[in-house]
Amino acid sequence: MSLKIRMARGGRRNLPFYRIVVTDSRSPRDGNFIEKVGTYNPMLSNDNAERVTLNKERIQYWLSQGAIPSERVNIFLAKAGLTEAVPYVESPKKSAPKAKAIERVREKAEKIEKAKAAEEKAKADAEEAKRAAAEEAAKPAEEPAAEAPAEAAAEALAEGETPTA
């Protein structure tokens, strides 16, 4: 017989009250139980000491006998220091994204990645152009600007034309 430590609901509509019980795993939620080992009253505030009451000695005994706590009861027991906290991972298959949604997310990530790459390339090109312009400005001019019109006049005379001022 496999044992479970779980909650059995009591109280009336809109006023829940739970007993923490040790029961056979095959019995219904509110059915027969072996022993009541605590209570849980969700209507009380979180800092109220009577919100969760546990009989620690009996819970230790049933845990040593192989009883397995439910997820919620395990949280209560971990807060009381009776068991180690099991990480709670909520990942229901029903609400998981479907294939089309996954594809859209992947495409969006690719677009963002391409945009970042293009932006980085544009920045690199701008910096390279800036460097090239700075190098051009730093280079000494090979021919002074004043000599250029004189050379043009000399060429015109050589060809037999009249130089224009």
N, CA and C of each residue as an Amber inpcrd file, in Angstrom:
protein
   495
   0.8490000  -1.1630000   0.0000000   0.0000000   0.0000000   0.0000000
   0.9020000   1.2350000   0.0000000   0.6910000   2.1400000  -0.9990000
   1.4850000   3.3730000  -1.0400000   0.7390000   4.4680000  -0.2850000
   1.4930000   5.1540000   0.5500000   0.9050000   6.1850000   1.3960000
   1.1890000   7.5740000   0.8340000   0.2230000   8.4590000   1.0190000
   0.3640000   9.8490000   0.6060000   0.0170000  10.7350000   1.7900000
   0.7260000  11.8530000   1.8890000   0.3330000  12.8990000   2.8290000
  -0.2170000  14.0050000   1.9480000  -1.5270000  14.2440000   2.0550000
  -2.1710000  15.2280000   1.1890000  -3.2840000  15.9440000   1.9300000
  -3.9430000  16.8530000   1.2370000  -5.0010000  17.6340000   1.8600000
  -6.3690000  17.0670000   1.4800000  -7.2760000  17.0580000   2.4600000
  -8.6700000  16.6820000   2.2380000  -9.5030000  17.9220000   2.5180000
 -10.3810000  18.2830000   1.5730000 -11.1290000  19.5390000   1.7020000
 -12.3110000  19.3820000   2.6310000 -12.5100000  20.4290000   3.4020000
 -13.6730000  20.5150000   4.2710000 -14.2400000  21.9080000   4.1430000
 -15.1390000  22.2890000   5.0340000 -15.7290000  23.6210000   4.9820000
 -16.8640000  23.6610000   3.9940000 -17.4100000  24.8520000   3.8220000
 -18.5330000  24.9920000   2.8980000 -18.1020000  25.7940000   1.6760000
 -19.0520000  26.0700000   0.7990000 -18.7650000  26.8100000  -0.4160000
 -18.2130000  28.1910000  -0.0650000 -17.1600000  28.5890000  -0.7580000
 -16.4700000  29.8730000  -0.5620000 -15.8400000  30.0250000   0.8200000
 -15.7210000  28.9690000   1.5750000 -15.0700000  29.0150000   2.8770000
 -14.2900000  27.7120000   3.0660000 -13.1840000  27.5300000   2.3250000
 -12.4700000  26.2570000   2.3730000 -11.6940000  26.0630000   3.6710000
 -11.5320000  24.7980000   4.0110000 -10.7300000  24.3940000   5.1530000
 -10.1770000  23.0240000   4.8010000  -8.9080000  22.7970000   5.0330000
  -8.2910000  21.5310000   4.6350000  -7.6930000  20.8270000   5.8410000
  -7.8410000  19.4960000   5.8490000  -7.1370000  18.6570000   6.8200000
  -5.9520000  18.0590000   6.0770000  -4.8120000  18.0230000   6.7330000
  -3.6420000  17.3520000   6.1560000  -3.6770000  15.9450000   6.7120000
  -3.8210000  14.9630000   5.8090000  -4.0540000  13.5850000   6.2330000
  -3.0600000  12.6330000   5.5910000  -2.8850000  11.5010000   6.2370000
  -2.1290000  10.3850000   5.6710000  -3.1680000   9.4040000   5.1620000
  -3.0400000   9.0200000   3.9030000  -4.0570000   8.1600000   3.2930000
  -3.4340000   7.2340000   2.2630000  -4.1940000   6.2340000   1.8870000
  -3.7970000   5.3590000   0.7920000  -3.9160000   6.1740000  -0.4960000
  -2.9560000   6.0480000  -1.3790000  -2.9520000   6.8680000  -2.5910000
  -4.1440000   6.5690000  -3.4900000  -4.7760000   5.4070000  -3.3300000
  -5.8980000   5.0430000  -4.1860000  -7.2320000   5.5750000  -3.6770000
  -7.2840000   6.0700000  -2.4440000  -8.5570000   6.5500000  -1.8960000
  -8.8680000   7.9410000  -2.4420000 -10.1670000   8.3100000  -2.4960000
 -10.5320000   9.6240000  -3.0280000 -10.0710000  10.7560000  -2.1150000
 -10.0670000  11.9710000  -2.6560000  -9.5340000  13.1290000  -1.9300000
 -10.1860000  13.3160000  -0.5610000 -11.5000000  13.2760000  -0.5140000
 -12.2020000  13.5060000   0.7440000 -12.6810000  12.2070000   1.3730000
 -12.1360000  11.0770000   0.9400000 -12.5860000   9.7810000   1.4420000
 -11.8920000   9.3810000   2.7320000 -11.8400000   8.0600000   2.9620000
 -11.2390000   7.5360000   4.1860000  -9.7560000   7.8930000   4.2530000
  -9.2690000   8.1130000   5.4680000  -7.8670000   8.4040000   5.6790000
  -7.3900000   7.6300000   6.8930000  -6.0720000   7.4940000   7.0120000
  -5.4890000   6.7330000   8.1060000  -5.3600000   7.6070000   9.3460000
  -4.7980000   8.8060000   9.1630000  -4.5880000   9.6750000  10.3160000
  -4.5660000  11.1320000   9.8760000  -5.1330000  12.0110000  10.7130000
  -5.0790000  13.4530000  10.4820000  -3.8140000  13.9670000  11.1690000
  -2.9320000  14.6390000  10.3740000  -1.6590000  15.1000000  10.9300000
  -1.5220000  16.6200000  10.9220000  -2.5510000  17.3420000  10.4940000
  -2.4830000  18.7960000  10.5110000  -3.6750000  19.4180000   9.8320000
  -3.6790000  20.7570000   9.8200000  -4.7510000  21.5030000   9.1620000
  -4.1560000  22.6550000   8.3730000  -4.9540000  23.1490000   7.4100000
  -4.5760000  24.3100000   6.6140000  -5.8300000  25.1350000   6.4080000
  -5.7780000  26.4000000   6.8210000  -6.9120000  27.3020000   6.6680000
  -6.4790000  28.4560000   5.7670000  -6.8060000  28.4100000   4.4680000
  -6.3610000  29.4580000   3.5420000  -7.0550000  30.7930000   3.7590000
  -8.0950000  30.8380000   4.5820000  -8.8110000  32.0840000   4.8250000
  -8.0620000  32.9930000   5.8050000  -7.0950000  32.4570000   6.5380000
  -6.3100000  33.2490000   7.4780000  -5.1550000  33.9290000   6.7430000
  -4.6210000  34.9970000   7.3120000  -3.5170000  35.7130000   6.6730000
  -2.2420000  34.8710000   6.7090000  -1.3130000  35.1930000   5.8380000
  -0.0810000  34.4120000   5.7050000   0.7640000  34.4130000   6.9720000
   0.7070000  35.4840000   7.7470000   1.5510000  35.5530000   8.9410000
   0.8740000  34.9730000  10.1840000  -0.3380000  34.4940000  10.0480000
  -1.0590000  33.8950000  11.1780000  -0.4800000  32.5200000  11.4810000
  -0.2170000  32.2490000  12.7460000   0.3930000  30.9680000  13.1450000
  -0.5700000  29.8000000  12.9760000  -1.8810000  30.0460000  12.9950000
  -2.8660000  28.9700000  12.8850000  -3.2480000  28.6570000  11.4420000
  -2.6330000  29.3340000  10.4810000  -2.9330000  29.0590000   9.0690000
  -2.5700000  27.6190000   8.7240000  -1.3880000  27.1750000   9.1420000
  -0.9550000  25.7880000   8.9350000  -0.5310000  25.2380000  10.2910000
  -1.1750000  24.1480000  10.7160000  -0.7630000  23.4670000  11.9450000
  -0.3430000  22.0570000  11.5640000   0.7790000  21.6250000  12.1240000
   1.3170000  20.3060000  11.7930000   1.6750000  19.5510000  13.0630000
   1.4060000  18.2320000  13.0820000   1.8560000  17.3590000  14.1560000
   3.1900000  16.7710000  13.6820000   4.2820000  17.4330000  14.0370000
   5.5970000  17.1230000  13.4690000   6.0640000  15.7040000  13.7710000
   5.7930000  15.2180000  14.9780000   6.2510000  13.8650000  15.3410000
   5.5800000  12.8110000  14.4610000   4.2620000  12.9500000  14.2640000
   3.5420000  11.9590000  13.4520000   3.9320000  12.0690000  11.9760000
   4.1780000  13.2990000  11.5130000   4.5920000  13.4530000  10.1170000
   5.9560000  12.8040000   9.9060000   6.8780000  12.9960000  10.8660000
   8.1890000  12.3410000  10.7690000   8.0140000  10.8180000  10.7300000
   7.1190000  10.2990000  11.5570000   6.8900000   8.8520000  11.5840000
   6.3930000   8.3770000  10.2200000   5.3970000   9.0540000   9.6580000
   4.8330000   8.5960000   8.3860000   5.8300000   8.7660000   7.2350000
   6.6470000   9.8110000   7.2840000   7.6850000   9.9580000   6.2590000
   8.6960000   8.8160000   6.3480000   8.9930000   8.3830000   7.5840000
   9.9220000   7.2550000   7.7480000   9.2910000   5.9470000   7.2690000
   7.9550000   5.8800000   7.2580000   7.2530000   4.6960000   6.7790000
   7.0830000   4.6960000   5.2550000   7.5190000   5.7700000   4.5920000
   7.4790000   5.8040000   3.1250000   6.3450000   6.6330000   2.5580000
   5.6750000   7.4280000   3.3800000   4.6050000   8.2890000   2.8670000
   5.2140000   9.4010000   2.0220000   4.5580000   9.7190000   0.9130000
   5.0430000  10.7300000  -0.0210000   4.1150000  11.9410000   0.0510000
   4.6520000  13.1170000   0.3820000   3.7870000  14.3000000   0.4540000
   3.4260000  14.8240000  -0.9330000   2.2290000  15.4090000  -1.0390000
   1.8370000  16.0600000  -2.2920000   2.6690000  17.3310000  -2.4540000
   2.5800000  17.9610000  -3.6220000   3.3930000  19.1570000  -3.8840000
   3.1090000  20.2550000  -2.8680000   1.8300000  20.5390000  -2.6420000
   1.4600000  21.6190000  -1.7330000   1.8480000  21.2890000  -0.2920000
   1.6080000  20.0630000   0.1270000   1.9670000  19.6700000   1.4920000
   3.4850000  19.6900000   1.6470000   4.2070000  19.3420000   0.6070000
   5.6740000  19.3800000   0.6620000   6.1630000  20.8110000   0.9100000
   5.4790000  21.8040000   0.3410000   5.8400000  23.1990000   0.5850000
   5.6590000  23.5310000   2.0570000   4.5340000  23.0910000   2.6540000
   4.2940000  23.3280000   4.0820000   5.3690000  22.6500000   4.9290000
   5.6970000  21.4020000   4.5880000   6.6790000  20.6520000   5.3620000
   8.0720000  21.2760000   5.2450000   8.4030000  21.7870000   4.0630000
   9.7100000  22.4320000   3.8690000   9.8040000  23.7040000   4.7040000
   8.7190000  24.4680000   4.7770000   8.7270000  25.6880000   5.5980000
   8.8680000  25.3530000   7.0750000   8.3440000  24.1920000   7.4820000
   8.4510000  23.7720000   8.8800000   9.7880000  23.0890000   9.1460000
  10.5640000  22.8080000   8.1120000  11.8750000  22.1870000   8.2750000
  11.8290000  20.6680000   8.3700000  10.7300000  20.0500000   7.9350000
  10.6100000  18.5890000   8.0110000  11.1460000  17.8810000   6.7710000
  11.1060000  18.5490000   5.6270000  11.6340000  17.9740000   4.3830000
  12.4030000  19.0580000   3.6480000  13.0690000  18.6530000   2.5840000
  13.7590000  19.6200000   1.7460000  12.7910000  20.1230000   0.6840000
  12.9220000  21.4000000   0.3630000  12.0370000  22.0030000  -0.6250000
  12.3470000  21.4430000  -2.0140000  11.3110000  21.0080000  -2.6930000
  11.4470000  20.5290000  -4.0580000  11.1160000  21.7010000  -4.9670000
  11.9680000  22.0090000  -5.9470000  11.6550000  23.1520000  -6.8170000
  10.3680000  22.9000000  -7.5880000   9.5160000  23.9000000  -7.5730000
   8.2240000  23.7940000  -8.2390000   8.3570000  24.3850000  -9.6280000
   8.1340000  23.5810000 -10.6490000   8.2460000  24.0260000 -12.0230000
   6.8800000  23.8950000 -12.6660000   6.3210000  25.0450000 -13.0370000
   5.0110000  25.0290000 -13.6640000   5.2050000  25.0650000 -15.1660000
   5.0020000  23.9550000 -15.8190000   5.1570000  23.9000000 -17.2690000
   4.1240000  22.9400000 -17.8590000   2.8670000  23.3230000 -17.8110000
   1.8540000  22.4450000 -18.3780000   1.9640000  22.3920000 -19.8990000
   1.7280000  21.2320000 -20.4470000   1.8280000  21.0560000 -21.8940000
   0.7140000  21.7970000 -22.6210000  -0.4220000  21.9350000 -21.9620000
  -1.5710000  22.5460000 -22.6100000  -1.3110000  24.0110000 -22.9650000
  -0.5980000  24.7240000 -22.1030000  -0.3600000  26.1410000 -22.3520000
   0.9770000  26.4030000 -23.0400000   1.6980000  25.3660000 -23.3840000
   2.9800000  25.5440000 -24.0720000   2.7260000  26.0920000 -25.4760000
   3.6290000  26.9270000 -26.0020000   3.4150000  27.4770000 -27.3410000
   3.4170000  26.3860000 -28.4070000   2.5730000  26.5760000 -29.4030000
   2.4540000  25.6140000 -30.4990000   3.5430000  25.8860000 -31.5420000
   3.5840000  25.0740000 -32.5910000   4.6450000  25.1340000 -33.5930000
   4.6970000  26.4890000 -34.3040000   3.5310000  27.0330000 -34.6750000
   3.5180000  28.3140000 -35.3860000   4.0390000  29.4420000 -34.5000000
   3.6610000  29.4230000 -33.2430000   4.1290000  30.4640000 -32.3260000
   5.6340000  30.3670000 -32.1330000   6.1370000  29.1640000 -32.0180000
   7.5880000  28.9660000 -31.8780000   8.3060000  29.4730000 -33.1250000
   7.7330000  29.2050000 -34.3060000   8.3240000  29.6580000 -35.5660000
   8.3540000  31.1860000 -35.6300000   7.2470000  31.8380000 -35.1940000
   7.1950000  33.3030000 -35.1940000   8.2510000  33.8900000 -34.2620000
   8.4260000  33.2930000 -33.1150000   9.4290000  33.7820000 -32.1650000
  10.8280000  33.6360000 -32.7580000  11.0750000  32.5010000 -33.4030000
  12.3830000  32.2720000 -34.0180000  12.6430000  33.2810000 -35.1410000
  11.6250000  33.5330000 -35.9850000  11.7800000  34.4990000 -37.0700000
  12.0350000  35.9010000 -36.5240000  11.3270000  36.2580000 -35.4820000
  11.5090000  37.5750000 -34.8780000  12.9310000  37.7200000 -34.3310000
  13.4380000  36.6650000 -33.7000000  14.8000000  36.6930000 -33.1670000
  15.8110000  36.8370000 -34.3070000  15.5730000  36.1440000 -35.4150000
  16.4790000  36.2590000 -36.5640000  16.4800000  37.6780000 -37.1260000
  15.2830000  38.3060000 -37.2290000  15.1990000  39.6720000 -37.7410000
  15.9680000  40.6290000 -36.8400000  15.8070000  40.4630000 -35.5420000
  16.5090000  41.3200000 -34.5960000  18.0170000  41.1380000 -34.7310000
  18.4360000  39.8780000 -34.8880000  19.8620000  39.5840000 -35.0340000
  20.4200000  40.2080000 -36.3160000  19.6520000  40.1090000 -37.4220000
  20.0970000  40.7040000 -38.6830000  20.1810000  42.2220000 -38.5720000
  19.2070000  42.8240000 -37.8950000  19.2140000  44.2820000 -37.7320000
  20.4230000  44.7260000 -36.9150000  20.7410000  43.9850000 -35.8800000
  21.9190000  44.3190000 -35.0720000  23.1920000  44.1950000 -35.8940000
  23.2760000  43.1320000 -36.6990000  24.4640000  42.9370000 -37.5270000
  24.5970000  44.0710000 -38.5480000  23.4760000  44.4800000 -39.1580000
  23.5190000  45.5710000 -40.1320000  23.9180000  46.8740000 -39.4500000
  23.4150000  47.0990000 -38.2530000  23.7580000  48.3230000 -37.5140000
  25.2440000  48.3420000 -37.1660000  25.7660000  47.1990000 -36.7310000
  27.1930000  47.1210000 -36.4190000  28.0440000  47.3500000 -37.6670000
  27.6060000  46.7970000 -38.8030000  28.3450000  46.9820000 -40.0480000
  28.3250000  48.4450000 -40.4630000  27.1630000  49.1010000 -40.3230000
  27.0540000  50.5200000 -40.6730000  27.9700000  51.3540000 -39.7760000
  28.0190000  51.0280000 -38.4820000  28.9180000  51.7490000 -37.5730000
  30.3660000  51.5580000 -37.9910000  30.7360000  50.3170000 -38.3210000
  32.1080000  50.0320000 -38.7230000  32.4580000  50.7860000 -40.0040000
  31.5320000  50.8250000 -40.9820000  31.7730000  51.5510000 -42.2340000
  31.9280000  53.0430000 -41.9690000  31.0970000  53.5930000 -41.0830000
  31.1810000  55.0240000 -40.7640000  32.5130000  55.3470000 -40.0990000
  32.9420000  54.4920000 -39.1920000  34.2300000  54.7220000 -38.5320000
  35.3740000  54.6360000 -39.5340000  35.2930000  53.6740000 -40.4570000
  36.3310000  53.5260000 -41.4720000  36.3680000  54.7480000 -42.3850000
  35.2030000  55.2600000 -42.7660000  35.1460000  56.4590000 -43.6090000
  35.7140000  57.6630000 -42.8640000  35.4130000  57.7520000 -41.5780000
  35.9220000  58.8530000 -40.7570000  37.4490000  58.7900000 -40.6770000
  37.9760000  57.5760000 -40.4820000  39.4200000  57.3870000 -40.4240000
  40.0700000  57.7660000 -41.7600000  39.4420000  57.3440000 -42.8570000
  39.9900000  57.6540000 -44.1830000  39.9970000  59.1610000 -44.4240000
  38.9330000  59.8440000 -44.0010000  38.8680000  61.2960000 -44.1760000
  39.9340000  61.9790000 -43.3290000  40.1510000  61.4630000 -42.1180000
  41.1740000  62.0410000 -41.2490000  42.5640000  61.8380000 -41.8540000
  42.8150000  60.6760000 -42.4420000  44.1060000  60.4100000 -43.0860000
  44.2990000  61.3190000 -44.2990000  43.2460000  61.5560000 -45.0730000
  43.3020000  62.4230000 -46.2380000  43.6550000  63.8370000 -45.8130000
  43.0240000  64.2810000 -44.7290000  43.2710000  65.6450000 -44.2580000
  44.6850000  65.7730000 -43.6990000  45.2010000  64.7020000 -43.1170000
  46.5360000  64.7420000 -42.5220000  47.6400000  64.6610000 -43.5730000
  47.3510000  64.1160000 -44.7500000  48.3520000  64.0240000 -45.8190000
  48.7210000  65.4190000 -46.3080000  50.0340000  65.7130000 -46.5140000
  50.4010000  67.0230000 -47.0760000  50.0360000  67.0570000 -48.5570000
  49.5910000  68.2110000 -49.0080000  49.1960000  68.3510000 -50.4130000
  50.4390000  68.2440000 -51.2840000  50.3810000  67.4760000 -52.3560000
  51.5300000  67.2820000 -53.2320000  51.8290000  68.5430000 -54.0360000
  50.8020000  69.2070000 -54.4900000  50.9820000  70.4180000 -55.2820000
  50.2220000  71.5430000 -54.6220000  50.8590000  72.6530000 -54.4320000
  50.1370000  73.7780000 -53.8420000  49.0590000  74.2700000 -54.7820000
  48.0250000  74.8360000 -54.2520000  46.8720000  75.2820000 -55.0420000
  47.2350000  76.4860000 -55.9230000  48.2040000  77.2930000 -55.5360000
  48.5730000  78.4910000 -56.3040000  49.2420000  78.1250000 -57.6200000
  49.9350000  77.0180000 -57.6940000  50.6420000  76.6280000 -58.9090000
  49.7070000  76.0270000 -59.9400000  48.5830000  75.5500000 -59.5830000
  47.6660000  74.8970000 -60.5010000  47.1990000  75.8170000 -61.6250000
  46.8140000  77.0770000 -61.4090000  46.3980000  77.9290000 -62.5290000
  47.5720000  78.2590000 -63.4590000  48.7730000  78.3620000 -62.9180000
  49.9400000  78.6800000 -63.7580000  50.2230000  77.5240000 -64.7060000
  50.0890000  76.2960000 -64.2260000  50.3160000  75.1310000 -65.0840000
  49.2760000  75.0680000 -66.1880000  48.0510000  75.3970000 -65.8670000
  46.9810000  75.3720000 -66.8700000  47.2560000  76.4070000 -67.9590000
  47.7780000  77.5580000 -67.5880000  48.0950000  78.6180000 -68.5590000
  49.2450000  78.1790000 -69.4600000  50.2430000  77.5080000 -68.8940000
  51.3750000  77.0410000 -69.6800000  50.9460000  75.9920000 -70.6790000
  50.0560000  75.1360000 -70.3050000  49.5570000  74.1100000 -71.2080000
  48.7690000  74.7440000 -72.3390000  47.9990000  75.7460000 -72.0300000
  47.2030000  76.4250000 -73.0550000  48.1000000  77.1130000 -74.0800000
  49.1840000  77.7340000 -73.6260000  50.1070000  78.3800000 -74.5390000
  50.7850000  77.3470000 -75.4390000  51.1020000  76.1830000 -74.8760000
  51.7750000  75.1440000 -75.6370000  50.8520000  74.6500000 -76.7500000
  49.5740000  74.6670000 -76.5320000  48.6420000  74.1740000 -77.5440000
  48.2720000  75.2700000 -78.5350000  48.7110000  76.5020000 -78.2810000
  48.4410000  77.6000000 -79.2020000  47.1870000  78.3430000 -78.8630000
  46.6630000  78.2050000 -77.7120000  45.4630000  78.9440000 -77.3150000
  45.8540000  80.1270000 -76.4850000  44.9430000  81.0540000 -76.3450000
  45.2090000  82.2030000 -75.4830000  44.7920000  81.8300000 -74.0710000
  45.6490000  82.1110000 -73.1170000  45.2930000  81.7480000 -71.7450000
  44.2010000  82.6690000 -71.2160000  43.2980000  82.0770000 -70.4820000
  42.2520000  82.8610000 -69.8530000  42.6080000  83.0150000 -68.3930000
  42.5410000  84.2010000 -67.9190000  42.9830000  84.5580000 -66.6010000
  42.5580000  83.5270000 -65.6370000
